[in-house]
């Protein structure tokens, strides 16, 4: 009898405060903006949500366990390196990504023109085709921390397929 692959779904959520004098980086893309995000690493809120989705799907804890913000090794880290580190570990165990769906919530900047660029880059970082990745952008409807421009959040959902259990 043919064995079906094992499927696992994972979700990730992240939030970072906006901060003047920082470069805004979303999905490893330097987005033109008069402010950036505060954080221990490069504060790439989208990649952090993606990392948590991958760790969640495979029951491997969360980003804080893998990259403690007290760790000198990951201070000002490139989040793309963090994502690659996690993904290589999962891929080595036979996991494949079926699809990844993401939402960035930001009152500013307007992310419409950036969505396809971010999508391509995230797909590239994970060795996927762009069709396997979707990046959505929402405003904060002028309410709450996102709507006031105090924070940017990101959510990610991923579906993984693994080797059938023998
Ligand atoms: Zn983060």
Backbone and ligand atoms as CSV (ligand in chain L), in Angstrom:
chain,resi,resn,atom,element,x,y,z
A,1,UNK,N,N,0.839,-1.194,0.000
A,1,UNK,CA,C,0.000,0.000,0.000
A,1,UNK,C,C,0.881,1.254,0.000
A,2,UNK,N,N,0.487,2.203,-0.835
A,2,UNK,CA,C,1.276,3.431,-0.912
A,2,UNK,C,C,1.099,4.262,0.360
A,3,UNK,N,N,2.220,4.700,0.895
A,3,UNK,CA,C,2.139,5.499,2.121
A,3,UNK,C,C,2.018,6.975,1.765
A,4,UNK,N,N,1.111,7.677,2.421
A,4,UNK,CA,C,0.930,9.107,2.168
A,4,UNK,C,C,1.992,9.892,2.917
A,5,UNK,N,N,2.404,11.049,2.339
A,5,UNK,CA,C,3.336,11.880,3.091
A,5,UNK,C,C,2.684,12.410,4.367
A,6,UNK,N,N,3.520,12.755,5.307
A,6,UNK,CA,C,3.043,13.373,6.547
A,6,UNK,C,C,2.927,14.874,6.303
A,7,UNK,N,N,1.768,15.465,6.596
A,7,UNK,CA,C,1.609,16.913,6.443
A,7,UNK,C,C,1.570,17.584,7.804
A,8,UNK,N,N,2.193,18.743,7.883
A,8,UNK,CA,C,2.180,19.532,9.131
A,8,UNK,C,C,1.945,21.000,8.803
A,9,UNK,N,N,1.058,21.629,9.537
A,9,UNK,CA,C,0.816,23.058,9.371
A,9,UNK,C,C,1.438,23.813,10.542
A,10,UNK,N,N,1.952,25.007,10.277
A,10,UNK,CA,C,2.527,25.827,11.340
A,10,UNK,C,C,2.149,27.280,11.141
A,11,UNK,N,N,2.006,27.992,12.257
A,11,UNK,CA,C,1.736,29.433,12.150
A,11,UNK,C,C,2.771,30.212,12.942
A,12,UNK,N,N,3.020,31.422,12.490
A,12,UNK,CA,C,3.956,32.297,13.198
A,12,UNK,C,C,3.430,33.720,13.217
A,13,UNK,N,N,3.716,34.413,14.315
A,13,UNK,CA,C,3.296,35.817,14.446
A,13,UNK,C,C,4.447,36.591,15.052
A,14,UNK,N,N,4.652,37.821,14.600
A,14,UNK,CA,C,5.693,38.645,15.214
A,14,UNK,C,C,5.284,40.110,15.165
A,15,UNK,N,N,5.828,40.874,16.098
A,15,UNK,CA,C,5.583,42.320,16.153
A,15,UNK,C,C,6.890,43.020,16.514
A,16,UNK,N,N,7.155,44.139,15.872
A,16,UNK,CA,C,8.285,44.987,16.245
A,16,UNK,C,C,7.829,46.440,16.276
A,17,UNK,N,N,8.390,47.177,17.249
A,17,UNK,CA,C,8.131,48.617,17.337
A,17,UNK,C,C,8.810,49.350,16.191
A,18,UNK,N,N,8.155,50.389,15.676
A,18,UNK,CA,C,8.812,51.235,14.682
A,18,UNK,C,C,9.849,52.105,15.391
A,19,UNK,N,N,10.919,52.435,14.681
A,19,UNK,CA,C,12.009,53.208,15.275
A,19,UNK,C,C,12.677,54.067,14.213
A,20,UNK,N,N,12.866,55.344,14.566
A,20,UNK,CA,C,13.558,56.253,13.653
A,20,UNK,C,C,15.025,55.832,13.547
A,21,UNK,N,N,15.633,56.125,12.424
A,21,UNK,CA,C,17.064,55.880,12.261
A,21,UNK,C,C,17.422,54.434,12.016
A,22,UNK,N,N,16.425,53.589,11.727
A,22,UNK,CA,C,16.694,52.184,11.401
A,22,UNK,C,C,16.230,51.912,9.971
A,23,UNK,N,N,16.912,50.998,9.298
A,23,UNK,CA,C,16.504,50.582,7.956
A,23,UNK,C,C,15.347,49.597,8.077
A,24,UNK,N,N,14.265,49.835,7.340
A,24,UNK,CA,C,13.140,48.889,7.350
A,24,UNK,C,C,13.466,47.720,6.429
A,25,UNK,N,N,13.471,46.514,7.016
A,25,UNK,CA,C,13.763,45.301,6.243
A,25,UNK,C,C,12.582,44.351,6.397
A,26,UNK,N,N,11.987,43.991,5.269
A,26,UNK,CA,C,10.849,43.067,5.269
A,26,UNK,C,C,11.119,41.958,4.261
A,27,UNK,N,N,11.201,40.730,4.742
A,27,UNK,CA,C,11.484,39.625,3.826
A,27,UNK,C,C,12.841,39.756,3.167
A,28,UNK,N,N,13.807,40.287,3.941
A,28,UNK,CA,C,15.192,40.466,3.482
A,28,UNK,C,C,15.314,41.551,2.400
A,29,UNK,N,N,14.262,42.356,2.216
A,29,UNK,CA,C,14.296,43.454,1.245
A,29,UNK,C,C,14.362,44.775,2.010
A,30,UNK,N,N,15.259,45.644,1.587
A,30,UNK,CA,C,15.363,46.970,2.203
A,30,UNK,C,C,14.287,47.862,1.594
A,31,UNK,N,N,13.265,48.124,2.380
A,31,UNK,CA,C,12.099,48.876,1.906
A,31,UNK,C,C,12.326,50.372,2.167
A,32,UNK,N,N,12.044,51.198,1.160
A,32,UNK,CA,C,12.174,52.656,1.321
A,32,UNK,C,C,11.152,53.148,2.334
A,33,UNK,N,N,11.660,53.744,3.414
A,33,UNK,CA,C,10.757,54.202,4.478
A,33,UNK,C,C,11.541,55.140,5.379
A,34,UNK,N,N,10.847,56.121,5.993
A,34,UNK,CA,C,11.560,57.079,6.847
A,34,UNK,C,C,11.851,56.518,8.237
A,35,UNK,N,N,11.374,55.288,8.503
A,35,UNK,CA,C,11.685,54.654,9.792
A,35,UNK,C,C,11.945,53.171,9.551
A,36,UNK,N,N,12.446,52.505,10.592
A,36,UNK,CA,C,12.641,51.062,10.524
A,36,UNK,C,C,11.990,50.415,11.725
A,37,UNK,N,N,12.502,49.246,12.106
A,37,UNK,CA,C,11.951,48.520,13.241
A,37,UNK,C,C,13.039,48.261,14.265
A,38,UNK,N,N,12.654,48.344,15.535
A,38,UNK,CA,C,13.560,48.131,16.651
A,38,UNK,C,C,13.734,46.631,16.873
A,39,UNK,N,N,14.935,46.200,17.249
A,39,UNK,CA,C,15.120,44.779,17.545
A,39,UNK,C,C,16.573,44.417,17.734
A,40,UNK,N,N,16.753,43.216,18.277
A,40,UNK,CA,C,18.092,42.701,18.577
A,40,UNK,C,C,18.832,42.370,17.273
A,41,UNK,N,N,18.078,41.791,16.340
A,41,UNK,CA,C,18.656,41.445,15.035
A,41,UNK,C,C,18.334,42.588,14.070
A,42,UNK,N,N,18.194,42.283,12.794
A,42,UNK,CA,C,17.801,43.329,11.841
A,42,UNK,C,C,16.298,43.615,11.895
A,43,UNK,N,N,15.592,42.940,12.821
A,43,UNK,CA,C,14.167,43.196,13.084
A,43,UNK,C,C,13.281,42.927,11.863
A,44,UNK,N,N,13.647,41.922,11.095
A,44,UNK,CA,C,12.844,41.554,9.920
A,44,UNK,C,C,11.615,40.773,10.396
A,45,UNK,N,N,10.572,41.524,10.677
A,45,UNK,CA,C,9.371,40.979,11.318
A,45,UNK,C,C,8.753,39.847,10.482
A,46,UNK,N,N,8.828,39.966,9.157
A,46,UNK,CA,C,8.233,38.932,8.303
A,46,UNK,C,C,9.021,37.618,8.400
A,47,UNK,N,N,10.335,37.700,8.278
A,47,UNK,CA,C,11.116,36.454,8.346
A,47,UNK,C,C,11.016,35.815,9.728
A,48,UNK,N,N,10.866,36.640,10.770
A,48,UNK,CA,C,10.708,36.067,12.117
A,48,UNK,C,C,9.403,35.267,12.209
A,49,UNK,N,N,8.334,35.785,11.597
A,49,UNK,CA,C,7.058,35.050,11.597
A,49,UNK,C,C,7.201,33.755,10.789
A,50,UNK,N,N,7.931,33.820,9.684
A,50,UNK,CA,C,8.134,32.624,8.853
A,50,UNK,C,C,8.933,31.577,9.638
A,51,UNK,N,N,9.973,32.010,10.343
A,51,UNK,CA,C,10.781,31.087,11.146
A,51,UNK,C,C,9.902,30.397,12.197
A,52,UNK,N,N,9.053,31.172,12.871
A,52,UNK,CA,C,8.190,30.575,13.891
A,52,UNK,C,C,7.184,29.603,13.278
A,53,UNK,N,N,6.695,29.901,12.084
A,53,UNK,CA,C,5.763,28.982,11.412
A,53,UNK,C,C,6.467,27.652,11.110
A,54,UNK,N,N,7.700,27.729,10.634
A,54,UNK,CA,C,8.458,26.505,10.317
A,54,UNK,C,C,8.739,25.694,11.585
A,55,UNK,N,N,9.140,26.406,12.651
A,55,UNK,CA,C,9.429,25.711,13.912
A,55,UNK,C,C,8.153,25.122,14.495
A,56,UNK,N,N,7.044,25.858,14.348
A,56,UNK,CA,C,5.773,25.375,14.868
A,56,UNK,C,C,5.310,24.111,14.165
A,57,UNK,N,N,5.433,24.105,12.837
A,57,UNK,CA,C,4.972,22.954,12.053
A,57,UNK,C,C,5.701,21.676,12.444
A,58,UNK,N,N,6.960,21.829,12.843
A,58,UNK,CA,C,7.772,20.651,13.127
A,58,UNK,C,C,7.987,20.433,14.627
A,59,UNK,N,N,7.254,21.192,15.441
A,59,UNK,CA,C,7.321,20.990,16.886
A,59,UNK,C,C,8.692,21.283,17.475
A,60,UNK,N,N,9.342,22.310,16.937
A,60,UNK,CA,C,10.710,22.618,17.389
A,60,UNK,C,C,10.793,23.899,18.194
A,61,UNK,N,N,9.713,24.246,18.902
A,61,UNK,CA,C,9.796,25.404,19.788
A,61,UNK,C,C,9.557,26.704,19.055
A,62,UNK,N,N,10.303,27.757,19.467
A,62,UNK,CA,C,10.085,29.069,18.853
A,62,UNK,C,C,11.416,29.788,18.631
A,63,UNK,N,N,11.307,30.905,17.961
A,63,UNK,CA,C,12.500,31.641,17.530
A,63,UNK,C,C,13.347,32.095,18.722
A,64,UNK,N,N,12.681,32.379,19.843
A,64,UNK,CA,C,13.404,32.831,21.032
A,64,UNK,C,C,14.302,31.746,21.617
A,65,UNK,N,N,13.900,30.494,21.440
A,65,UNK,CA,C,14.727,29.381,21.916
A,65,UNK,C,C,15.923,29.163,20.995
A,66,UNK,N,N,15.720,29.363,19.716
A,66,UNK,CA,C,16.797,29.136,18.738
A,66,UNK,C,C,17.785,30.300,18.700
A,67,UNK,N,N,17.236,31.520,18.892
A,67,UNK,CA,C,18.076,32.715,18.781
A,67,UNK,C,C,17.788,33.643,19.955
A,68,UNK,N,N,18.284,33.316,21.149
A,68,UNK,CA,C,17.991,34.151,22.329
A,68,UNK,C,C,18.472,35.590,22.101
A,69,UNK,N,N,17.664,36.572,22.549
A,69,UNK,CA,C,18.074,37.960,22.296
A,69,UNK,C,C,19.179,38.419,23.242
A,70,UNK,N,N,19.657,37.482,24.060
A,70,UNK,CA,C,20.842,37.759,24.876
A,70,UNK,C,C,22.096,37.225,24.190
A,71,UNK,N,N,21.894,36.542,23.058
A,71,UNK,CA,C,23.011,35.896,22.384
A,71,UNK,C,C,23.834,36.901,21.580
A,72,UNK,N,N,25.125,36.980,21.880
A,72,UNK,CA,C,26.002,37.887,21.139
A,72,UNK,C,C,26.144,37.426,19.692
A,73,UNK,N,N,26.054,36.090,19.498
A,73,UNK,CA,C,26.241,35.525,18.162
A,73,UNK,C,C,25.224,36.074,17.164
A,74,UNK,N,N,23.982,36.327,17.640
A,74,UNK,CA,C,22.907,36.746,16.733
A,74,UNK,C,C,22.553,38.216,16.863
A,75,UNK,N,N,23.378,38.988,17.610
A,75,UNK,CA,C,23.118,40.429,17.712
A,75,UNK,C,C,23.300,41.055,16.333
A,76,UNK,N,N,22.346,41.901,15.949
A,76,UNK,CA,C,22.342,42.533,14.617
A,76,UNK,C,C,22.426,41.501,13.496
A,77,UNK,N,N,21.936,40.306,13.775
A,77,UNK,CA,C,21.997,39.233,12.782
A,77,UNK,C,C,21.133,39.570,11.573
A,78,UNK,N,N,21.536,39.031,10.437
A,78,UNK,CA,C,20.730,39.081,9.231
A,78,UNK,C,C,19.686,37.977,9.395
A,79,UNK,N,N,18.410,38.354,9.416
A,79,UNK,CA,C,17.363,37.356,9.650
A,79,UNK,C,C,17.312,36.308,8.545
A,80,UNK,N,N,17.828,36.659,7.366
A,80,UNK,CA,C,17.902,35.662,6.288
A,80,UNK,C,C,18.840,34.522,6.704
A,81,UNK,N,N,19.898,34.853,7.436
A,81,UNK,CA,C,20.816,33.809,7.933
A,81,UNK,C,C,20.110,32.933,8.983
A,82,UNK,N,N,19.291,33.578,9.801
A,82,UNK,CA,C,18.537,32.823,10.814
A,82,UNK,C,C,17.555,31.872,10.127
A,83,UNK,N,N,16.860,32.375,9.106
A,83,UNK,CA,C,15.901,31.542,8.370
A,83,UNK,C,C,16.614,30.373,7.694
A,84,UNK,N,N,17.733,30.658,7.066
A,84,UNK,CA,C,18.494,29.611,6.382
A,84,UNK,C,C,18.958,28.540,7.370
A,85,UNK,N,N,19.419,28.989,8.539
A,85,UNK,CA,C,19.874,28.083,9.594
A,85,UNK,C,C,18.749,27.124,9.999
A,86,UNK,N,N,17.553,27.666,10.206
A,86,UNK,CA,C,16.399,26.849,10.599
A,86,UNK,C,C,15.968,25.938,9.453
A,87,UNK,N,N,15.858,26.516,8.271
A,87,UNK,CA,C,15.339,25.739,7.153
A,87,UNK,C,C,16.286,24.588,6.782
A,88,UNK,N,N,17.579,24.825,6.849
A,88,UNK,CA,C,18.537,23.748,6.551
A,88,UNK,C,C,18.368,22.580,7.525
A,89,UNK,N,N,18.092,22.902,8.780
A,89,UNK,CA,C,17.891,21.865,9.781
A,89,UNK,C,C,16.647,21.036,9.460
A,90,UNK,N,N,15.570,21.700,9.038
A,90,UNK,CA,C,14.323,20.996,8.706
A,90,UNK,C,C,14.485,20.185,7.411
A,91,UNK,N,N,15.091,20.813,6.416
A,91,UNK,CA,C,15.255,20.147,5.113
A,91,UNK,C,C,16.104,18.892,5.262
A,92,UNK,N,N,17.095,18.956,6.177
A,92,UNK,CA,C,17.970,17.799,6.406
A,92,UNK,C,C,17.175,16.612,6.947
A,93,UNK,N,N,16.049,16.900,7.597
A,93,UNK,CA,C,15.181,15.834,8.112
A,93,UNK,C,C,14.091,15.443,7.116
A,94,UNK,N,N,14.195,15.945,5.894
A,94,UNK,CA,C,13.291,15.510,4.831
A,94,UNK,C,C,12.037,16.340,4.653
A,95,UNK,N,N,11.927,17.468,5.364
A,95,UNK,CA,C,10.733,18.310,5.221
A,95,UNK,C,C,10.797,19.125,3.943
A,96,UNK,N,N,9.635,19.228,3.292
A,96,UNK,CA,C,9.495,20.075,2.107
A,96,UNK,C,C,8.351,21.047,2.349
A,97,UNK,N,N,8.512,22.275,1.853
A,97,UNK,CA,C,7.438,23.257,1.990
A,97,UNK,C,C,6.476,23.108,0.822
A,98,UNK,N,N,5.189,22.963,1.140
A,98,UNK,CA,C,4.162,22.961,0.091
A,98,UNK,C,C,3.823,24.388,-0.299
A,99,UNK,N,N,3.456,25.173,0.696
A,99,UNK,CA,C,3.212,26.596,0.443
A,99,UNK,C,C,3.370,27.400,1.723
A,100,UNK,N,N,3.576,28.681,1.531
A,100,UNK,CA,C,3.766,29.622,2.634
A,100,UNK,C,C,2.887,30.832,2.340
A,101,UNK,N,N,2.054,31.209,3.296
A,101,UNK,CA,C,1.181,32.362,3.125
A,101,UNK,C,C,1.458,33.352,4.247
A,102,UNK,N,N,1.637,34.620,3.903
A,102,UNK,CA,C,2.051,35.626,4.888
A,102,UNK,C,C,1.195,36.876,4.799
A,103,UNK,N,N,1.087,37.570,5.917
A,103,UNK,CA,C,0.437,38.888,5.945
A,103,UNK,C,C,1.317,39.846,6.733
A,104,UNK,N,N,1.588,41.006,6.154
A,104,UNK,CA,C,2.279,42.087,6.861
A,104,UNK,C,C,1.249,43.165,7.146
A,105,UNK,N,N,1.183,43.611,8.407
A,105,UNK,CA,C,0.262,44.694,8.759
A,105,UNK,C,C,1.062,45.930,9.128
A,106,UNK,N,N,0.900,46.981,8.324
A,106,UNK,CA,C,1.657,48.220,8.520
A,106,UNK,C,C,0.815,49.395,8.043
A,107,UNK,N,N,0.730,50.431,8.869
A,107,UNK,CA,C,0.004,51.631,8.433
A,107,UNK,C,C,0.808,52.352,7.356
A,108,UNK,N,N,2.110,52.402,7.544
A,108,UNK,CA,C,3.047,52.953,6.567
A,108,UNK,C,C,4.252,52.030,6.530
A,109,UNK,N,N,4.981,51.908,5.481
A,109,UNK,CA,C,4.736,52.481,4.153
A,109,UNK,C,C,3.681,51.676,3.399
A,110,UNK,N,N,3.280,52.190,2.261
A,110,UNK,CA,C,2.375,51.455,1.387
A,110,UNK,C,C,3.168,50.314,0.741
A,111,UNK,N,N,2.758,49.089,1.007
A,111,UNK,CA,C,3.584,47.940,0.603
A,111,UNK,C,C,3.176,47.324,-0.737
A,112,UNK,N,N,2.128,47.876,-1.350
A,112,UNK,CA,C,1.663,47.312,-2.622
A,112,UNK,C,C,2.777,47.023,-3.618
A,113,UNK,N,N,3.613,48.022,-3.932
A,113,UNK,CA,C,4.664,47.800,-4.927
A,113,UNK,C,C,5.758,46.840,-4.443
A,114,UNK,N,N,5.863,46.660,-3.145
A,114,UNK,CA,C,6.930,45.833,-2.579
A,114,UNK,C,C,6.549,44.359,-2.473
A,115,UNK,N,N,5.272,44.077,-2.502
A,115,UNK,CA,C,4.820,42.691,-2.285
A,115,UNK,C,C,5.452,41.676,-3.238
A,116,UNK,N,N,5.440,41.942,-4.561
A,116,UNK,CA,C,6.042,40.945,-5.467
A,116,UNK,C,C,7.544,40.775,-5.259
A,117,UNK,N,N,8.211,41.858,-4.858
A,117,UNK,CA,C,9.669,41.802,-4.639
A,117,UNK,C,C,9.960,40.962,-3.399
A,118,UNK,N,N,9.181,41.202,-2.337
A,118,UNK,CA,C,9.355,40.446,-1.089
A,118,UNK,C,C,9.026,38.971,-1.321
A,119,UNK,N,N,7.963,38.718,-2.087
A,119,UNK,CA,C,7.547,37.345,-2.380
A,119,UNK,C,C,8.669,36.574,-3.085
A,120,UNK,N,N,9.249,37.203,-4.095
A,120,UNK,CA,C,10.344,36.570,-4.849
A,120,UNK,C,C,11.519,36.248,-3.928
A,121,UNK,N,N,11.835,37.194,-3.053
A,121,UNK,CA,C,13.013,37.025,-2.190
A,121,UNK,C,C,12.789,35.917,-1.154
A,122,UNK,N,N,11.599,35.894,-0.562
A,122,UNK,CA,C,11.309,34.862,0.440
A,122,UNK,C,C,11.334,33.486,-0.233
A,123,UNK,N,N,10.748,33.399,-1.437
A,123,UNK,CA,C,10.766,32.132,-2.179
A,123,UNK,C,C,12.210,31.699,-2.445
A,124,UNK,N,N,13.021,32.650,-2.857
A,124,UNK,CA,C,14.425,32.358,-3.165
A,124,UNK,C,C,15.177,31.852,-1.926
A,125,UNK,N,N,14.939,32.482,-0.786
A,125,UNK,CA,C,15.625,32.086,0.454
A,125,UNK,C,C,15.299,30.651,0.845
A,126,UNK,N,N,14.072,30.208,0.472
A,126,UNK,CA,C,13.625,28.868,0.864
A,126,UNK,C,C,13.723,27.864,-0.284
A,127,UNK,N,N,14.262,28.287,-1.412
A,127,UNK,CA,C,14.403,27.383,-2.551
A,127,UNK,C,C,13.071,27.011,-3.163
A,128,UNK,N,N,12.098,27.939,-3.110
A,128,UNK,CA,C,10.751,27.679,-3.625
A,128,UNK,C,C,10.516,28.488,-4.890
A,129,UNK,N,N,9.442,28.129,-5.622
A,129,UNK,CA,C,8.998,28.992,-6.712
A,129,UNK,C,C,8.095,30.063,-6.101
A,130,UNK,N,N,7.988,31.183,-6.771
A,130,UNK,CA,C,7.188,32.296,-6.236
A,130,UNK,C,C,5.729,31.886,-6.056
A,131,UNK,N,N,5.250,30.925,-6.871
A,131,UNK,CA,C,3.847,30.491,-6.754
A,131,UNK,C,C,3.582,29.798,-5.425
A,132,UNK,N,N,4.619,29.302,-4.780
A,132,UNK,CA,C,4.434,28.620,-3.497
A,132,UNK,C,C,4.363,29.595,-2.323
A,133,UNK,N,N,4.640,30.865,-2.614
A,133,UNK,CA,C,4.687,31.872,-1.553
A,133,UNK,C,C,3.679,32.967,-1.869
A,134,UNK,N,N,2.963,33.424,-0.853
A,134,UNK,CA,C,2.066,34.566,-1.034
A,134,UNK,C,C,2.345,35.579,0.068
A,135,UNK,N,N,2.414,36.848,-0.328
A,135,UNK,CA,C,2.632,37.924,0.642
A,135,UNK,C,C,1.485,38.923,0.520
A,136,UNK,N,N,0.733,39.070,1.607
A,136,UNK,CA,C,-0.369,40.016,1.637
A,136,UNK,C,C,0.036,41.204,2.523
A,137,UNK,N,N,-0.554,42.356,2.241
A,137,UNK,CA,C,-0.274,43.538,3.059
A,137,UNK,C,C,-1.583,44.182,3.466
A,138,UNK,N,N,-1.635,44.588,4.745
A,138,UNK,CA,C,-2.828,45.261,5.266
A,138,UNK,C,C,-2.396,46.516,5.999
A,139,UNK,N,N,-3.309,47.482,6.098
A,139,UNK,CA,C,-3.063,48.633,6.957
A,139,UNK,C,C,-3.619,48.294,8.343
A,140,UNK,N,N,-3.450,49.211,9.274
A,140,UNK,CA,C,-3.997,48.990,10.612
A,140,UNK,C,C,-5.317,49.694,10.815
A,141,UNK,N,N,-5.917,50.188,9.718
A,141,UNK,CA,C,-7.216,50.876,9.806
A,141,UNK,C,C,-7.191,52.016,10.831
A,142,UNK,N,N,-6.015,52.600,11.015
A,142,UNK,CA,C,-5.846,53.773,11.889
A,142,UNK,C,C,-6.191,53.517,13.362
A,143,UNK,N,N,-6.289,52.242,13.755
A,143,UNK,CA,C,-6.519,51.956,15.183
A,143,UNK,C,C,-5.444,50.988,15.703
A,144,UNK,N,N,-5.227,51.021,17.002
A,144,UNK,CA,C,-4.280,50.095,17.634
A,144,UNK,C,C,-2.841,50.475,17.314
A,145,UNK,N,N,-1.884,49.695,17.842
A,145,UNK,CA,C,-0.460,50.000,17.648
A,145,UNK,C,C,-0.052,50.044,16.175
A,146,UNK,N,N,-0.630,49.155,15.357
A,146,UNK,CA,C,-0.280,49.168,13.924
A,146,UNK,C,C,-0.875,50.400,13.264
A,147,UNK,N,N,-2.141,50.667,13.572
A,147,UNK,CA,C,-2.829,51.796,12.950
A,147,UNK,C,C,-2.225,53.146,13.323
A,148,UNK,N,N,-1.657,53.240,14.546
A,148,UNK,CA,C,-0.993,54.474,14.978
A,148,UNK,C,C,0.415,54.584,14.416
A,149,UNK,N,N,0.877,53.522,13.780
A,149,UNK,CA,C,2.237,53.541,13.243
A,149,UNK,C,C,3.286,53.230,14.286
A,150,UNK,N,N,2.884,52.694,15.436
A,150,UNK,CA,C,3.840,52.363,16.497
A,150,UNK,C,C,4.509,51.012,16.271
A,151,UNK,N,N,3.900,50.175,15.453
A,151,UNK,CA,C,4.415,48.811,15.276
A,151,UNK,C,C,4.044,48.281,13.895
A,152,UNK,N,N,4.805,47.289,13.466
A,152,UNK,CA,C,4.466,46.510,12.275
A,152,UNK,C,C,4.399,45.056,12.724
A,153,UNK,N,N,3.385,44.334,12.250
A,153,UNK,CA,C,3.259,42.920,12.603
A,153,UNK,C,C,3.300,42.069,11.339
A,154,UNK,N,N,3.603,40.800,11.535
A,154,UNK,CA,C,3.572,39.847,10.427
A,154,UNK,C,C,3.039,38.514,10.930
A,155,UNK,N,N,2.298,37.857,10.054
A,155,UNK,CA,C,1.772,36.516,10.330
A,155,UNK,C,C,2.156,35.612,9.170
A,156,UNK,N,N,2.399,34.350,9.480
A,156,UNK,CA,C,2.760,33.401,8.427
A,156,UNK,C,C,2.141,32.042,8.743
A,157,UNK,N,N,1.679,31.373,7.711
A,157,UNK,CA,C,1.185,29.998,7.820
A,157,UNK,C,C,1.912,29.178,6.770
A,158,UNK,N,N,2.415,28.018,7.194
A,158,UNK,CA,C,3.161,27.177,6.262
A,158,UNK,C,C,2.613,25.751,6.318
A,159,UNK,N,N,2.603,25.084,5.168
A,159,UNK,CA,C,2.269,23.671,5.125
A,159,UNK,C,C,3.498,22.892,4.676
A,160,UNK,N,N,3.900,21.935,5.501
A,160,UNK,CA,C,5.075,21.111,5.198
A,160,UNK,C,C,4.648,19.686,4.898
A,161,UNK,N,N,5.388,19.061,4.020
A,161,UNK,CA,C,5.217,17.624,3.788
A,161,UNK,C,C,6.517,16.930,4.159
A,162,UNK,N,N,6.368,15.829,4.887
A,162,UNK,CA,C,7.524,15.054,5.289
A,162,UNK,C,C,7.455,13.646,4.714
A,163,UNK,N,N,8.492,12.897,4.934
A,163,UNK,CA,C,8.542,11.524,4.457
A,163,UNK,C,C,7.475,10.682,5.164
A,164,UNK,N,N,6.864,9.742,4.444
A,164,UNK,CA,C,5.906,8.855,5.106
A,164,UNK,C,C,6.602,8.080,6.226
A,165,UNK,N,N,5.843,7.831,7.288
A,165,UNK,CA,C,6.386,7.030,8.396
A,165,UNK,C,C,6.473,5.576,7.926
A,166,UNK,N,N,7.563,4.917,8.225
A,166,UNK,CA,C,7.714,3.513,7.801
A,166,UNK,C,C,7.379,2.583,8.967
L,1,ZN,ZN,ZN,11.033,39.554,15.557
